[in-house]
Amino acid sequence: MNKELIDQIRKIVEQVLEEHASTDSQAADEKQLLAIFGATHLELDEPIQQLQTCIQNGWKITIILSDLATKVLNLEPIHAAFGEENVLQENSLTEIPTFVDTYQQIVLPVFSHPMAAKLALGLMDTPATYLVYEALSRGKTVIAVSDSLKRDKASQQINAIQVEYVNVLSELGVQLVPMIQIAESVNNRTSDSSTSLDGSLISASTISNLDANVRELLYGKQTIITPLAREQAKKRGIKLIPKR
């Protein structure tokens, strides 16, 4: 094989590699958001409007409907807002780990009591709950709307259980926000940043509760960092930096 032919082959290979690199870069830069709708008695106008604001801010959104949501919700506004091709039913999902890899953030626009309880108890008996739990275990951002959790005025005993569930979810890394702050919360986590803590202890839950865009955590000289916190920080790509 002569030198001229070798050079031609090399140029072709380099061109193909550059094209693949460009495609991968574009895919990485694309803002992917997954919204999971559960069953709810709340009106859907506000969450749909919030998600449409995310679309206007450059997010590509896929909707997943829980099995019960398909039986309870009026799906016409969801299909009209996002397109039927972008609305999936949870029982049709396959390769759930691929979903976790693809989407940067997951939003639960109508976070129901049953899903809150299942996540808090680690019950992954549906594709939707398994997907959310898997995302949390990988340090992904999960934003859940708190409106439905605060709506019902149940007995004191049930309210106490609900508070316990919310505390567990916070430990897992779920960020609870009001419905009107969905778009703001999503967009606030698109750029890397650093944060600072002055407490005496940094635990794994401290790391889990940091915003998803945090990439550097500054801490005081006397601060104790637990081994699990270091492991969680490494898993999420967060640098632990002592203050000078």
Contacts in CASP RR format, 6 or more apart in sequence:
PFRMAT RR
TARGET T0000
AUTHOR 0000-0000-0000
METHOD contacts of the structure
MODEL  1
MNKELIDQIRKIVEQVLEEHASTDSQAADEKQLLAIFGATHLELDEPIQQ
LQTCIQNGWKITIILSDLATKVLNLEPIHAAFGEENVLQENSLTEIPTFV
DTYQQIVLPVFSHPMAAKLALGLMDTPATYLVYEALSRGKTVIAVSDSLK
RDKASQQINAIQVEYVNVLSELGVQLVPMIQIAESVNNRTSDSSTSLDGS
LISASTISNLDANVRELLYGKQTIITPLAREQAKKRGIKLIPKR
30 60 0 8 1.000
31 57 0 8 1.000
31 58 0 8 1.000
31 59 0 8 1.000
31 60 0 8 1.000
31 104 0 8 1.000
31 190 0 8 1.000
32 59 0 8 1.000
32 60 0 8 1.000
32 62 0 8 1.000
32 102 0 8 1.000
32 103 0 8 1.000
32 104 0 8 1.000
32 105 0 8 1.000
33 51 0 8 1.000
33 54 0 8 1.000
33 59 0 8 1.000
33 60 0 8 1.000
33 61 0 8 1.000
33 62 0 8 1.000
33 103 0 8 1.000
33 104 0 8 1.000
33 105 0 8 1.000
33 106 0 8 1.000
33 107 0 8 1.000
33 186 0 8 1.000
34 61 0 8 1.000
34 62 0 8 1.000
34 64 0 8 1.000
34 99 0 8 1.000
34 102 0 8 1.000
34 103 0 8 1.000
34 105 0 8 1.000
34 106 0 8 1.000
34 107 0 8 1.000
34 131 0 8 1.000
35 51 0 8 1.000
35 61 0 8 1.000
35 62 0 8 1.000
35 63 0 8 1.000
35 64 0 8 1.000
35 106 0 8 1.000
35 107 0 8 1.000
35 108 0 8 1.000
35 109 0 8 1.000
36 63 0 8 1.000
36 64 0 8 1.000
36 65 0 8 1.000
36 66 0 8 1.000
36 90 0 8 1.000
36 106 0 8 1.000
36 107 0 8 1.000
36 108 0 8 1.000
36 109 0 8 1.000
36 128 0 8 1.000
36 131 0 8 1.000
36 132 0 8 1.000
37 44 0 8 1.000
37 47 0 8 1.000
37 63 0 8 1.000
37 64 0 8 1.000
37 65 0 8 1.000
37 66 0 8 1.000
37 69 0 8 1.000
37 73 0 8 1.000
37 78 0 8 1.000
37 109 0 8 1.000
37 110 0 8 1.000
38 65 0 8 1.000
38 66 0 8 1.000
38 68 0 8 1.000
38 69 0 8 1.000
38 73 0 8 1.000
38 108 0 8 1.000
38 110 0 8 1.000
38 112 0 8 1.000
38 115 0 8 1.000
38 128 0 8 1.000
39 66 0 8 1.000
39 68 0 8 1.000
39 69 0 8 1.000
39 71 0 8 1.000
39 72 0 8 1.000
39 73 0 8 1.000
39 110 0 8 1.000
39 112 0 8 1.000
39 114 0 8 1.000
40 69 0 8 1.000
40 72 0 8 1.000
40 73 0 8 1.000
40 110 0 8 1.000
40 112 0 8 1.000
40 148 0 8 1.000
41 148 0 8 1.000
42 110 0 8 1.000
42 147 0 8 1.000
42 148 0 8 1.000
42 151 0 8 1.000
42 179 0 8 1.000
44 73 0 8 1.000
44 74 0 8 1.000
44 77 0 8 1.000
44 78 0 8 1.000
44 110 0 8 1.000
45 77 0 8 1.000
46 179 0 8 1.000
46 180 0 8 1.000
47 109 0 8 1.000
47 110 0 8 1.000
47 145 0 8 1.000
47 179 0 8 1.000
47 182 0 8 1.000
48 77 0 8 1.000
48 78 0 8 1.000
48 81 0 8 1.000
50 109 0 8 1.000
50 179 0 8 1.000
50 180 0 8 1.000
50 182 0 8 1.000
50 183 0 8 1.000
51 61 0 8 1.000
51 81 0 8 1.000
51 82 0 8 1.000
51 107 0 8 1.000
51 109 0 8 1.000
51 182 0 8 1.000
51 183 0 8 1.000
52 81 0 8 1.000
53 183 0 8 1.000
54 61 0 8 1.000
54 182 0 8 1.000
54 183 0 8 1.000
54 186 0 8 1.000
54 187 0 8 1.000
55 61 0 8 1.000
57 183 0 8 1.000
57 186 0 8 1.000
57 187 0 8 1.000
59 186 0 8 1.000
61 82 0 8 1.000
61 86 0 8 1.000
62 86 0 8 1.000
62 88 0 8 1.000
62 103 0 8 1.000
63 78 0 8 1.000
63 82 0 8 1.000
63 86 0 8 1.000
63 87 0 8 1.000
63 88 0 8 1.000
64 88 0 8 1.000
64 89 0 8 1.000
64 90 0 8 1.000
64 93 0 8 1.000
64 128 0 8 1.000
64 131 0 8 1.000
65 73 0 8 1.000
65 75 0 8 1.000
65 78 0 8 1.000
65 87 0 8 1.000
65 88 0 8 1.000
65 89 0 8 1.000
65 90 0 8 1.000
66 90 0 8 1.000
66 115 0 8 1.000
66 126 0 8 1.000
66 128 0 8 1.000
67 89 0 8 1.000
67 90 0 8 1.000
67 91 0 8 1.000
67 126 0 8 1.000
70 89 0 8 1.000
75 87 0 8 1.000
78 87 0 8 1.000
79 87 0 8 1.000
90 126 0 8 1.000
90 127 0 8 1.000
90 128 0 8 1.000
91 127 0 8 1.000
93 99 0 8 1.000
93 127 0 8 1.000
93 131 0 8 1.000
96 127 0 8 1.000
96 130 0 8 1.000
96 131 0 8 1.000
96 134 0 8 1.000
97 134 0 8 1.000
99 131 0 8 1.000
100 131 0 8 1.000
100 134 0 8 1.000
100 135 0 8 1.000
100 138 0 8 1.000
100 140 0 8 1.000
103 135 0 8 1.000
103 140 0 8 1.000
104 140 0 8 1.000
104 141 0 8 1.000
104 212 0 8 1.000
105 140 0 8 1.000
105 141 0 8 1.000
105 142 0 8 1.000
105 143 0 8 1.000
105 186 0 8 1.000
105 189 0 8 1.000
105 212 0 8 1.000
106 131 0 8 1.000
106 132 0 8 1.000
106 135 0 8 1.000
106 140 0 8 1.000
106 141 0 8 1.000
106 142 0 8 1.000
106 143 0 8 1.000
107 142 0 8 1.000
107 143 0 8 1.000
107 144 0 8 1.000
107 145 0 8 1.000
107 182 0 8 1.000
107 186 0 8 1.000
108 115 0 8 1.000
108 132 0 8 1.000
108 142 0 8 1.000
108 143 0 8 1.000
108 144 0 8 1.000
108 145 0 8 1.000
109 145 0 8 1.000
109 179 0 8 1.000
109 182 0 8 1.000
110 145 0 8 1.000
110 148 0 8 1.000
111 144 0 8 1.000
111 145 0 8 1.000
111 146 0 8 1.000
111 148 0 8 1.000
111 149 0 8 1.000
111 176 0 8 1.000
112 148 0 8 1.000
113 148 0 8 1.000
113 149 0 8 1.000
113 152 0 8 1.000
113 162 0 8 1.000
115 128 0 8 1.000
115 129 0 8 1.000
115 132 0 8 1.000
116 144 0 8 1.000
116 149 0 8 1.000
116 162 0 8 1.000
116 165 0 8 1.000
116 166 0 8 1.000
116 169 0 8 1.000
117 123 0 8 1.000
117 165 0 8 1.000
118 124 0 8 1.000
118 125 0 8 1.000
118 126 0 8 1.000
118 129 0 8 1.000
119 129 0 8 1.000
119 132 0 8 1.000
119 133 0 8 1.000
119 136 0 8 1.000
119 169 0 8 1.000
119 172 0 8 1.000
119 174 0 8 1.000
120 164 0 8 1.000
120 165 0 8 1.000
120 168 0 8 1.000
120 169 0 8 1.000
120 172 0 8 1.000
122 133 0 8 1.000
123 129 0 8 1.000
124 130 0 8 1.000
124 133 0 8 1.000
132 142 0 8 1.000
135 142 0 8 1.000
136 142 0 8 1.000
136 172 0 8 1.000
136 173 0 8 1.000
136 174 0 8 1.000
138 235 0 8 1.000
139 173 0 8 1.000
139 208 0 8 1.000
139 212 0 8 1.000
139 235 0 8 1.000
139 236 0 8 1.000
140 212 0 8 1.000
141 175 0 8 1.000
141 189 0 8 1.000
141 211 0 8 1.000
141 212 0 8 1.000
142 173 0 8 1.000
142 174 0 8 1.000
142 175 0 8 1.000
143 174 0 8 1.000
143 175 0 8 1.000
143 177 0 8 1.000
143 182 0 8 1.000
143 185 0 8 1.000
143 186 0 8 1.000
144 169 0 8 1.000
144 174 0 8 1.000
144 175 0 8 1.000
144 176 0 8 1.000
144 177 0 8 1.000
145 176 0 8 1.000
145 177 0 8 1.000
145 178 0 8 1.000
145 179 0 8 1.000
145 182 0 8 1.000
146 166 0 8 1.000
146 176 0 8 1.000
146 177 0 8 1.000
146 178 0 8 1.000
147 178 0 8 1.000
147 179 0 8 1.000
149 162 0 8 1.000
149 166 0 8 1.000
149 176 0 8 1.000
154 162 0 8 1.000
166 176 0 8 1.000
169 176 0 8 1.000
170 176 0 8 1.000
170 205 0 8 1.000
170 209 0 8 1.000
171 205 0 8 1.000
171 208 0 8 1.000
171 209 0 8 1.000
172 208 0 8 1.000
173 208 0 8 1.000
173 209 0 8 1.000
175 185 0 8 1.000
177 185 0 8 1.000
188 211 0 8 1.000
188 213 0 8 1.000
189 211 0 8 1.000
189 212 0 8 1.000
189 213 0 8 1.000
190 213 0 8 1.000
191 213 0 8 1.000
192 213 0 8 1.000
192 214 0 8 1.000
192 215 0 8 1.000
193 211 0 8 1.000
193 213 0 8 1.000
193 214 0 8 1.000
193 215 0 8 1.000
193 216 0 8 1.000
194 214 0 8 1.000
194 215 0 8 1.000
194 216 0 8 1.000
194 217 0 8 1.000
194 218 0 8 1.000
194 241 0 8 1.000
195 210 0 8 1.000
195 211 0 8 1.000
195 214 0 8 1.000
195 216 0 8 1.000
195 217 0 8 1.000
195 218 0 8 1.000
196 217 0 8 1.000
196 218 0 8 1.000
196 219 0 8 1.000
196 243 0 8 1.000
197 206 0 8 1.000
197 217 0 8 1.000
197 218 0 8 1.000
197 219 0 8 1.000
197 220 0 8 1.000
197 223 0 8 1.000
198 220 0 8 1.000
198 223 0 8 1.000
199 219 0 8 1.000
199 220 0 8 1.000
199 223 0 8 1.000
200 222 0 8 1.000
200 223 0 8 1.000
200 224 0 8 1.000
201 223 0 8 1.000
201 224 0 8 1.000
201 225 0 8 1.000
201 226 0 8 1.000
202 217 0 8 1.000
202 219 0 8 1.000
202 223 0 8 1.000
202 224 0 8 1.000
202 225 0 8 1.000
202 226 0 8 1.000
202 229 0 8 1.000
202 240 0 8 1.000
203 226 0 8 1.000
203 228 0 8 1.000
203 229 0 8 1.000
204 226 0 8 1.000
204 228 0 8 1.000
204 229 0 8 1.000
204 231 0 8 1.000
204 232 0 8 1.000
206 229 0 8 1.000
207 217 0 8 1.000
207 229 0 8 1.000
207 232 0 8 1.000
207 233 0 8 1.000
207 236 0 8 1.000
207 238 0 8 1.000
208 232 0 8 1.000
210 217 0 8 1.000
210 236 0 8 1.000
210 238 0 8 1.000
214 238 0 8 1.000
215 237 0 8 1.000
215 238 0 8 1.000
215 239 0 8 1.000
216 238 0 8 1.000
216 239 0 8 1.000
216 241 0 8 1.000
217 233 0 8 1.000
217 238 0 8 1.000
217 239 0 8 1.000
217 240 0 8 1.000
217 241 0 8 1.000
218 241 0 8 1.000
218 242 0 8 1.000
218 243 0 8 1.000
219 225 0 8 1.000
219 240 0 8 1.000
219 241 0 8 1.000
219 242 0 8 1.000
219 243 0 8 1.000
220 242 0 8 1.000
220 243 0 8 1.000
221 242 0 8 1.000
221 243 0 8 1.000
225 240 0 8 1.000
230 240 0 8 1.000
233 239 0 8 1.000
233 240 0 8 1.000
END
